């Protein structure tokens, strides 16, 4: 995966973590969660998928895993793009004894293999346009642009 895209993914994670609840669209899990990254994996994955598709023309798959450890109902979402697992919310499970970094971009992940079953869907701009995700992505990109202009 391109080094610049990797850098941008890390930057997107940092920006999302720095946002206040009021910075998020009210129709997103970012707005309703107890604090990023907890409970934000689906929308964070959709946001990254939309970013990769619109700004880098990279197709990705949204993956949802179910069943982690003793909790068969627990779910988690991440992206797969160019054979890489991309996850900017796995560290939400660190309070449960896992030791995940804030950003995962890797071809393999033992953590993601722990989920009992997974379902996938391609990232789709039309599907996401009906959500609050494009609004949040626009705010993230605005912050990224401001940071670039400051350099």
N, C-alpha and C positions, 0 to 999 in steps of 0.2 A: 504494500500500500504506500502510496506517495507520501513523502515526509511532510509536505505542506498540509495535506489533508489530515494526517495524524495530529499535527500541531493544532489545526483548527478544531478538531474533535476535543482535544484537551481544553482548548480555550472556551468552547461552547459549554463544557462541563463547569468550568470555573465561573462563567457568567451566570449560568442557571443557579448555581449554588449561592451566588451573591445577590440574586433577586429577592425582593420582598414579596410576600403573598399578593399584594396589590399590583405588582408588575405583571402578573399572569392573567390571561384571559379566564373569565369565570366559568367557561365550559371546558376546563382542563383539570386533570388530576393535580397539576402543579398548584392550582388555586385551593383545592380542597384537602391537600395532604397536610400532615402535621409538620412538614418541612422537607424540602428536597434533600436527599433523593428518595426518602421513604414514600412508597406508594406511587411513585412517578415513573416507573420503568416503562409502562406502555406508551405514555405520551412522550417521554424522552426518546424512546426508540423511533416512534413516528416522526418526531422532530428531526432526528439525525437522518432518517431515511429520506425525508423531504429535502433536507439540505443537500445530501449527496446526489440526489436525483436532479434537483433544479440547478445546482451550482457546479456540479462536477460530472453530470450525465452518467452517474453510476447507479445501476440497479441494485437493489438490496431486498432482502427478505426479512420481514418482521417475524420473529420466532417467539412463541409463548410456550414456556415449560410449566409443567404441573407436577407437584409432588416433590418436596425436598425434605430429606431426613424423615422424621416421624410425622410430618404434616402433609398428608396426601392431598389436601385442598389448597396448599400454598402455590401461588403462581408467580412467575417472573417473566419479563420480556426483554429481548435484546435483538440486535440486528446481525445479519450475516451479509457481508458485502465482499466480493472478490475472494471468497473463501476465508475471510477473517470474521471472527466473532468480535462484535463491537458492543460494549456495554459500559454505560456511564452511571449506572445505579447499583451495581452489584455490591458495593460497600454498605448498602442499607442492611445487609445480612450480617455484618460484622458484630452487631450486638447479640447475635445468636451463636457466636463462636467461630464464624468463618473469618478469614483474613484476606479480604479482597481489596485491591487498589481502587482508587476513585475512577480510573479509566482502564478498561481492558480492550486492547486491540491485538488479537492473537489468533493464530491458526487453530490452536487447541486450547481447551480450558477444562481442567478437571472439575471445577465448580459447575460449569454448565452441563457437564455429563452426569451430574448427580440427579438431575430432574428425570422423573420416571417416564414422562411422555411429552412430546412437543408437537405443536401445530405451527404451520407457516402460512404466510400470505405475502405476496409481493407488495412493495411500497407503491401506492397509487395516489397520484396528485388529486384526482377528482374526488376520491374517497375522503382525503384529508381536508380538502377545501370546505367541507361541511362541518369542520371542527374548529376549535380555537387554536390549533397547532400553527397554522400560517401566521397568525397574529403574534404568537410568542416567538416564532422564528424571526419575524421582522424586527422585533425588539432586540433579540440576541445579535442579529446582523448589524443593527444600528450601533450597539455597544462595540462590536468588533471593529467596525469602521472608525468609530471615535478613537479607539485604542491605536489603530494603525496610523491615523492622522496625527496622533500625539508623538509618534516616533520620529 
